[in-house]
Amino acid sequence: MKKILFSVFIFSLLATKLLAFPIIYGGSRGSGTIADGTAQGQMAFWDITEESWVFTETSELFWDDTSKFLGIGTSSPDRPLDILSPTTEQLRLSHTAGTAYVDFEATSAGKLYIETSGTGVRIDVSGGTGTIWQGHTGWWGTVDGFSGGLLPEVATSTNPNLVMNYADLDTGVGASAADQLSLVAGGVEGIRISEDTLVVIDLKGTMVTHGSMINAVTTVNAATYDLLISDHILNITYTSTGAVTSLTLPTAQVYSGRNLIIKDAAGNASTYNITIDTEGSEKIDGADTAVINTDYESISLYCDGSNWFIY
């Protein structure tokens, strides 16, 4: 009888301890029955310190059994996997922990940042209907059905690597040389812009404008002047002692199609002659110089790539 009572006592004691244990009771470690949770959607994890199953907070990890959605950092997931973190990137894909990874971040403005550890490149997708993808010919983006992209090849004056249309790969922005940009249409260079502000427009037909054209006017009020690449109309006003004796045309600007207008704007050329010369061996109508010696007279020049001519 005493043995029976002792056994009942031991059984009652064990049952009381097991039922009072935080979560698990019965069976071996990790294989027993998990106790009832305290909230819908709670999930459990094994705590090696407690040697027991512990429930997560629903705000940390939540399972929506109706929609079959998993929430991390939220108890109201809207998608099969919904990760909420307002203070850091929400998702990291790693190849090597801490050194080779890609981070994905949804910002408070609804933008998506994709940032890599290897190159520091960040892709910013700022909403709307745009997408970014890597196609067989390069990196592409689409906004409202209009596609443009960057081609992984060396750009030339006839072969752009920045294109505006996925279906038109020979129209876009190229480069004829270092420090230059070329606007290319159909594989033909139409406009070239260089570092020294030179803009070359290569017309294959008639140029049509529906408004006035404005040309640069440079006022020259000095005894000497070296022509700049940006000069087109030289407005000569120098009337002090002497004359504009050296209006020099630089050799660097001797290229086909360059044109220039020189005007005695002060009306004193008969007294203060305006003499135009060249920096090198280039000629002006076969001569070393051209002279304006009549008041308010002007000279229009063009270059054929070797010499200057009055027209």
C-alpha positions as a printed NumPy array, in Angstrom:
array([[   0.   ,    0.   ,    0.   ],
       [   2.851,    2.37 ,    0.879],
       [   4.496,    1.645,   -2.48 ],
       [   1.28 ,    2.517,   -4.306],
       [   0.877,    5.788,   -2.403],
       [   4.509,    6.696,   -3.03 ],
       [   4.119,    6.021,   -6.748],
       [   0.999,    8.173,   -6.914],
       [   2.872,   10.932,   -5.085],
       [   5.824,   10.792,   -7.468],
       [   3.481,   10.778,  -10.505],
       [   1.535,   13.752,   -9.144],
       [   4.759,   15.637,   -8.465],
       [   6.122,   15.029,  -11.964],
       [   2.842,   15.935,  -13.573],
       [   2.708,   19.183,  -11.614],
       [   6.265,   20.122,  -12.611],
       [   5.735,   19.224,  -16.248],
       [   2.478,   21.131,  -16.494],
       [   4.142,   24.132,  -14.87 ],
       [   7.1  ,   23.98 ,  -17.286],
       [   7.027,   27.006,  -19.618],
       [   5.921,   25.341,  -22.838],
       [   6.925,   21.72 ,  -23.402],
       [   5.911,   18.688,  -21.479],
       [   6.172,   14.927,  -22.076],
       [   8.537,   13.07 ,  -24.388],
       [  12.217,   13.71 ,  -25.144],
       [  13.83 ,   17.097,  -25.802],
       [  12.353,   18.806,  -28.871],
       [   9.836,   16.079,  -29.573],
       [   7.187,   16.722,  -26.951],
       [   3.915,   18.576,  -27.117],
       [   4.06 ,   22.382,  -27.262],
       [   1.84 ,   24.129,  -24.765],
       [  -1.017,   26.346,  -25.814],
       [  -0.032,   29.782,  -27.126],
       [  -1.397,   33.102,  -25.983],
       [  -2.234,   34.709,  -29.352],
       [  -3.339,   33.75 ,  -32.844],
       [  -0.423,   33.27 ,  -35.246],
       [   2.262,   32.76 ,  -32.617],
       [   5.281,   30.669,  -33.584],
       [   7.742,   28.807,  -31.368],
       [  11.504,   28.331,  -31.347],
       [  13.809,   26.122,  -29.299],
       [  15.737,   28.046,  -26.634],
       [  18.913,   26.109,  -25.806],
       [  19.421,   28.071,  -22.605],
       [  15.943,   27.318,  -21.29 ],
       [  15.999,   23.883,  -22.935],
       [  12.428,   24.461,  -23.96 ],
       [  10.197,   25.754,  -26.708],
       [   9.492,   29.492,  -26.422],
       [   6.801,   31.449,  -28.21 ],
       [   7.747,   34.523,  -30.291],
       [   5.966,   37.827,  -30.002],
       [   3.456,   38.194,  -32.843],
       [   5.08 ,   41.533,  -33.696],
       [   8.341,   39.667,  -34.333],
       [   7.205,   36.551,  -36.207],
       [   3.636,   35.828,  -37.237],
       [   1.863,   33.143,  -39.266],
       [  -1.477,   33.988,  -40.881],
       [  -2.971,   30.537,  -41.297],
       [  -5.981,   31.856,  -43.218],
       [  -4.011,   33.567,  -45.991],
       [  -0.901,   31.405,  -45.502],
       [   1.196,   34.592,  -45.088],
       [   4.342,   34.894,  -42.977],
       [   5.134,   38.187,  -41.281],
       [   8.58 ,   39.168,  -39.995],
       [   8.435,   42.295,  -37.879],
       [   4.676,   42.574,  -38.444],
       [   1.571,   40.782,  -37.194],
       [  -0.449,   41.733,  -40.272],
       [   1.412,   40.454,  -43.353],
       [  -0.042,   41.46 ,  -46.729],
       [   1.943,   39.041,  -48.874],
       [   3.191,   35.426,  -48.575],
       [   6.372,   36.931,  -47.079],
       [   6.093,   40.399,  -45.528],
       [   9.202,   41.857,  -43.853],
       [   8.829,   45.08 ,  -41.861],
       [  11.88 ,   47.008,  -40.649],
       [  11.828,   50.826,  -40.632],
       [  15.428,   51.213,  -39.426],
       [  17.476,   48.962,  -41.733],
       [  17.403,   47.045,  -45.007],
       [  14.623,   44.467,  -44.919],
       [  16.343,   41.663,  -46.832],
       [  19.913,   40.495,  -47.433],
       [  21.058,   37.77 ,  -49.794],
       [  24.559,   36.612,  -48.869],
       [  27.266,   34.588,  -50.528],
       [  29.816,   35.169,  -47.758],
       [  28.54 ,   36.418,  -44.417],
       [  29.254,   40.1  ,  -43.913],
       [  31.416,   40.554,  -47.018],
       [  29.595,   39.394,  -50.162],
       [  25.911,   40.24 ,  -50.211],
       [  23.058,   42.194,  -51.794],
       [  20.719,   44.306,  -49.654],
       [  17.108,   45.169,  -50.502],
       [  15.452,   48.145,  -48.808],
       [  11.947,   49.581,  -49.072],
       [  12.072,   53.237,  -47.97 ],
       [   9.432,   55.321,  -46.229],
       [   8.74 ,   56.943,  -49.603],
       [   7.968,   53.584,  -51.18 ],
       [  11.22 ,   53.435,  -53.167],
       [  13.254,   50.275,  -53.609],
       [  17.028,   50.371,  -53.122],
       [  19.176,   47.441,  -54.209],
       [  22.753,   47.769,  -52.986],
       [  25.684,   45.416,  -53.446],
       [  28.7  ,   44.989,  -51.18 ],
       [  31.174,   44.213,  -53.949],
       [  30.927,   47.384,  -56.06 ],
       [  28.832,   49.747,  -53.954],
       [  26.357,   50.058,  -56.821],
       [  22.849,   51.09 ,  -55.806],
       [  19.823,   50.78 ,  -58.041],
       [  17.022,   53.186,  -57.194],
       [  13.559,   52.198,  -58.364],
       [  11.385,   55.201,  -57.539],
       [   7.919,   53.886,  -58.07 ],
       [   5.551,   54.576,  -60.949],
       [   5.247,   51.972,  -63.646],
       [   8.984,   51.67 ,  -64.308],
       [  11.073,   48.508,  -64.194],
       [  14.792,   47.766,  -64.449],
       [  16.216,   44.551,  -65.841],
       [  19.296,   43.064,  -67.46 ],
       [  18.614,   41.883,  -70.992],
       [  20.775,   39.978,  -73.434],
       [  22.364,   43.205,  -74.687],
       [  22.734,   45.274,  -71.509],
       [  20.922,   47.003,  -68.659],
       [  17.442,   48.27 ,  -69.478],
       [  14.662,   50.295,  -67.891],
       [  11.048,   50.72 ,  -68.877],
       [   8.679,   53.53 ,  -67.909],
       [   5.131,   53.468,  -69.226],
       [   6.145,   51.077,  -71.991],
       [   9.139,   53.133,  -73.218],
       [  12.45 ,   51.27 ,  -72.924],
       [  16.002,   52.576,  -72.779],
       [  19.272,   51.071,  -71.664],
       [  23.042,   50.876,  -71.414],
       [  24.872,   48.527,  -73.765],
       [  28.016,   46.733,  -72.51 ],
       [  30.254,   47.843,  -75.37 ],
       [  32.617,   50.658,  -76.338],
       [  30.761,   53.634,  -77.752],
       [  31.831,   55.31 ,  -81.002],
       [  30.552,   58.228,  -83.068],
       [  28.28 ,   55.826,  -84.974],
       [  27.663,   53.14 ,  -82.354],
       [  25.908,   54.394,  -79.185],
       [  26.029,   52.546,  -75.871],
       [  23.255,   54.614,  -74.259],
       [  20.08 ,   54.036,  -76.244],
       [  16.539,   55.286,  -75.879],
       [  14.656,   52.395,  -77.475],
       [  15.195,   48.679,  -76.918],
       [  14.193,   48.045,  -80.536],
       [  16.518,   50.71 ,  -82.011],
       [  20.073,   49.947,  -80.875],
       [  21.86 ,   52.287,  -83.314],
       [  20.186,   55.474,  -82.053],
       [  21.345,   57.136,  -78.845],
       [  24.467,   58.634,  -77.251],
       [  27.963,   57.564,  -78.278],
       [  31.462,   59.067,  -78.166],
       [  33.817,   59.809,  -81.049],
       [  36.809,   60.206,  -78.7  ],
       [  37.729,   60.999,  -75.102],
       [  35.991,   64.075,  -73.664],
       [  33.395,   64.049,  -76.445],
       [  29.762,   63.035,  -76.825],
       [  27.977,   62.11 ,  -80.024],
       [  24.239,   62.072,  -80.649],
       [  23.694,   59.214,  -83.061],
       [  20.582,   58.532,  -85.156],
       [  20.364,   55.386,  -87.241],
       [  24.096,   54.779,  -86.922],
       [  24.953,   58.299,  -88.162],
       [  26.581,   60.961,  -85.97 ],
       [  24.302,   64.001,  -85.995],
       [  25.719,   66.207,  -83.227],
       [  29.129,   66.117,  -81.535],
       [  29.915,   67.986,  -78.313],
       [  33.535,   68.261,  -77.177],
       [  35.242,   69.308,  -73.957],
       [  36.197,   72.735,  -75.334],
       [  32.458,   73.531,  -75.857],
       [  32.69 ,   72.82 ,  -79.561],
       [  29.4  ,   71.613,  -80.994],
       [  29.416,   70.052,  -84.451],
       [  26.139,   69.376,  -86.234],
       [  26.458,   67.004,  -89.184],
       [  23.471,   67.619,  -91.433],
       [  22.67 ,   65.129,  -94.166],
       [  20.04 ,   67.386,  -95.666],
       [  18.268,   70.689,  -95.082],
       [  18.237,   72.327,  -91.675],
       [  14.827,   73.737,  -90.81 ],
       [  14.261,   76.165,  -87.933],
       [  10.936,   77.531,  -86.751],
       [  12.343,   80.531,  -84.952],
       [  15.287,   82.899,  -84.859],
       [  18.893,   81.797,  -84.46 ],
       [  21.088,   83.474,  -81.864],
       [  24.843,   83.641,  -82.453],
       [  27.543,   84.582,  -79.96 ],
       [  28.685,   88.205,  -80.145],
       [  32.065,   89.056,  -78.6  ],
       [  33.022,   92.684,  -78.066],
       [  36.723,   93.339,  -78.65 ],
       [  38.061,   96.495,  -77.026],
       [  41.784,   95.816,  -76.96 ],
       [  44.811,   96.194,  -79.194],
       [  45.199,   92.437,  -79.634],
       [  42.793,   89.533,  -79.493],
       [  43.156,   85.752,  -79.934],
       [  40.053,   84.106,  -81.337],
       [  38.181,   81.744,  -79.008],
       [  36.374,   78.59 ,  -80.082],
       [  33.131,   80.144,  -78.824],
       [  33.474,   83.287,  -80.966],
       [  31.264,   83.814,  -84.   ],
       [  30.687,   87.566,  -84.396],
       [  33.505,   89.876,  -83.295],
       [  32.205,   93.328,  -82.411],
       [  35.298,   95.579,  -82.69 ],
       [  34.996,   98.758,  -80.608],
       [  38.646,   99.564,  -79.887],
       [  39.36 ,  103.281,  -80.515],
       [  42.262,  104.015,  -78.2  ],
       [  45.784,  104.78 ,  -79.342],
       [  46.968,  102.572,  -82.137],
       [  44.778,   99.968,  -83.796],
       [  43.689,   96.372,  -83.421],
       [  46.866,   95.266,  -85.119],
       [  46.728,   91.575,  -84.313],
       [  43.359,   89.853,  -84.459],
       [  44.752,   86.325,  -84.618],
       [  43.044,   83.208,  -86.002],
       [  44.476,   80.186,  -84.094],
       [  45.663,   77.095,  -85.953],
       [  43.64 ,   74.908,  -83.566],
       [  40.466,   76.383,  -85.058],
       [  41.369,   75.596,  -88.639],
       [  38.718,   73.018,  -89.436],
       [  36.31 ,   72.743,  -92.303],
       [  33.163,   74.803,  -91.925],
       [  34.398,   77.206,  -89.234],
       [  33.035,   80.675,  -90.02 ],
       [  33.52 ,   84.071,  -88.488],
       [  32.202,   87.622,  -88.9  ],
       [  34.418,   90.598,  -87.968],
       [  32.729,   94.021,  -87.777],
       [  34.031,   97.549,  -87.219],
       [  31.288,   98.389,  -84.728],
       [  32.918,  101.653,  -83.606],
       [  33.022,  103.085,  -87.156],
       [  36.697,  104.032,  -86.869],
       [  38.396,  101.508,  -89.131],
       [  39.568,  104.219,  -91.524],
       [  41.57 ,  105.71 ,  -88.643],
       [  42.263,  102.599,  -86.6  ],
       [  42.689,   99.798,  -89.104],
       [  41.667,   96.279,  -88.04 ],
       [  44.258,   93.742,  -89.164],
       [  43.491,   90.03 ,  -89.156],
       [  46.283,   87.453,  -89.278],
       [  46.783,   83.749,  -88.618],
       [  48.782,   81.931,  -85.981],
       [  50.492,   79.561,  -88.399],
       [  51.031,   79.247,  -92.125],
       [  47.325,   79.484,  -92.957],
       [  46.354,   82.089,  -95.542],
       [  43.417,   84.481,  -95.843],
       [  42.382,   84.592,  -99.497],
       [  45.968,   83.617, -100.314],
       [  47.465,   86.422,  -98.206],
       [  49.021,   86.52 ,  -94.75 ],
       [  46.583,   89.155,  -93.504],
       [  43.265,   90.814,  -94.21 ],
       [  42.63 ,   94.462,  -93.304],
       [  39.431,   96.363,  -92.522],
       [  40.14 ,  100.033,  -93.269],
       [  36.692,  101.41 ,  -94.073],
       [  34.374,  102.657,  -91.335],
       [  31.683,  100.148,  -90.361],
       [  33.052,   97.613,  -92.815],
       [  32.872,   93.908,  -92.001],
       [  34.57 ,   90.718,  -93.2  ],
       [  32.974,   87.291,  -93.223],
       [  35.399,   84.358,  -93.157],
       [  35.073,   80.617,  -93.557],
       [  37.654,   77.854,  -93.32 ],
       [  38.06 ,   74.831,  -95.601],
       [  40.193,   72.955,  -93.076],
       [  43.485,   74.405,  -94.347],
       [  43.013,   78.125,  -95.013],
       [  40.567,   81.002,  -94.532],
       [  38.475,   82.679,  -97.219],
       [  36.489,   85.92 ,  -97.37 ],
       [  32.918,   85.611,  -98.601]])
